[in-house]
């Protein structure tokens, strides 16, 4: 093979190796767009102490103030089936990379809300 062909093959191989890694880098999220897209998330993830009952009782985490990269990684894990909650998997499979970045940016900028309320103390008779 001649030098030009070898150089072109090396360039193609380098681009093919770098392109998938670049595609995995999250685009900057748009907080305003994320606020609109998060409407499907608010019903579970903005309620302190909320527990979902499908498919089993599951304590739903509040995600306000959570790191955006963590949120995107979690959504991708649901999308790939690495995390198993069926409702979250169904939602995540509908989201594009940009949707995930936008939702994550929105939740990251929110202030962390109050922690989930503690379980009620055992009832004791008043003396």
C-alpha positions as CSV (number, residue, x, y, z in Angstrom):
1,X,0.0,0.0,0.0
2,X,1.1,3.5,-0.6
3,X,1.7,6.1,2.1
4,X,-1.4,8.2,1.2
5,X,-3.7,5.2,1.5
6,X,-2.1,4.2,4.8
7,X,-2.4,7.7,6.1
8,X,-6.1,7.8,5.1
9,X,-6.8,4.5,6.8
10,X,-5.1,5.7,10.0
11,X,-7.2,8.9,9.9
12,X,-10.4,6.9,9.4
13,X,-9.5,4.6,12.3
14,X,-8.7,7.5,14.6
15,X,-12.0,9.3,13.8
16,X,-13.9,6.0,14.3
17,X,-12.3,5.6,17.7
18,X,-12.9,9.2,18.8
19,X,-16.4,9.7,17.4
20,X,-18.2,7.3,19.8
21,X,-16.4,8.8,22.8
22,X,-17.4,12.3,21.7
23,X,-21.0,11.2,21.2
24,X,-21.1,10.0,24.8
25,X,-20.1,13.4,26.1
26,X,-23.2,15.2,27.4
27,X,-24.2,18.3,25.6
28,X,-24.8,21.3,27.9
29,X,-28.3,21.1,29.2
30,X,-30.8,23.9,28.9
31,X,-32.5,24.5,32.3
32,X,-35.5,26.2,30.7
33,X,-36.1,23.4,28.3
34,X,-35.5,20.9,31.2
35,X,-38.2,22.6,33.3
36,X,-40.8,21.9,30.6
37,X,-39.5,18.4,30.0
38,X,-39.4,17.6,33.7
39,X,-43.2,17.7,34.0
40,X,-43.3,13.9,33.8
41,X,-40.8,13.7,36.7
42,X,-42.3,16.1,39.2
43,X,-45.2,13.8,40.2
44,X,-42.8,11.4,41.9
45,X,-39.4,13.1,42.3
46,X,-40.6,16.4,44.0
47,X,-42.6,14.8,46.8
48,X,-40.8,14.4,50.1
49,X,-41.1,10.8,51.3
50,X,-43.0,9.6,48.3
51,X,-43.3,5.9,47.7
52,X,-44.4,4.3,44.4
53,X,-46.3,1.1,44.6
54,X,-45.5,-0.3,41.2
55,X,-44.1,-2.8,40.7
56,X,-43.4,-2.9,44.4
57,X,-43.1,-0.3,47.1
58,X,-40.2,1.8,46.2
59,X,-38.9,5.0,47.9
60,X,-38.6,7.6,45.2
61,X,-35.6,9.9,45.7
62,X,-36.0,13.6,45.5
63,X,-33.5,14.7,42.9
64,X,-33.5,18.5,43.3
65,X,-29.9,19.7,43.6
66,X,-28.5,16.3,42.3
67,X,-25.4,16.4,40.1
68,X,-26.4,16.7,36.5
69,X,-23.9,14.1,35.3
70,X,-25.3,11.6,37.9
71,X,-28.8,12.2,36.6
72,X,-27.8,11.7,33.0
73,X,-25.8,8.5,33.9
74,X,-28.8,7.2,35.9
75,X,-31.2,7.8,33.0
76,X,-28.9,6.1,30.6
77,X,-28.6,3.1,32.9
78,X,-32.4,2.8,32.9
79,X,-32.5,3.2,29.2
80,X,-30.0,0.4,28.7
81,X,-31.7,-1.8,31.2
82,X,-28.8,-1.7,33.7
83,X,-31.2,-0.3,36.3
84,X,-34.4,-2.3,36.6
85,X,-37.3,-0.1,37.6
86,X,-39.9,-0.6,34.8
87,X,-41.5,2.8,35.0
88,X,-38.2,4.6,34.9
89,X,-37.0,2.4,32.1
90,X,-40.1,3.1,30.0
91,X,-39.6,6.9,30.6
92,X,-35.9,6.8,29.9
93,X,-36.3,5.0,26.6
94,X,-38.3,7.9,25.3
95,X,-35.6,10.5,26.1
96,X,-33.0,11.7,23.7
97,X,-29.5,12.6,25.0
98,X,-30.5,16.3,24.8
99,X,-33.7,15.6,26.8
100,X,-31.6,13.9,29.5
101,X,-29.1,16.8,29.6
102,X,-31.9,19.4,29.8
103,X,-33.8,17.6,32.6
104,X,-30.5,17.1,34.5
105,X,-29.6,20.7,34.2
106,X,-33.0,21.8,35.5
107,X,-32.9,19.5,38.5
108,X,-29.2,20.3,39.3
109,X,-30.0,24.0,39.7
110,X,-32.9,23.4,42.1
111,X,-32.3,23.8,45.8
112,X,-32.3,20.5,47.6
113,X,-35.6,20.2,49.4
114,X,-36.2,19.0,52.9
115,X,-35.3,15.5,53.6
116,X,-38.0,12.9,53.6
117,X,-40.0,13.0,56.9
118,X,-38.9,10.4,59.5
119,X,-41.1,7.5,60.2
120,X,-43.7,8.5,62.9
121,X,-42.6,7.6,66.4
122,X,-44.5,4.7,68.0
123,X,-47.7,5.9,69.6
124,X,-47.3,6.0,73.4
125,X,-50.1,6.8,75.8
126,X,-49.8,10.2,77.5
127,X,-49.2,9.9,81.2
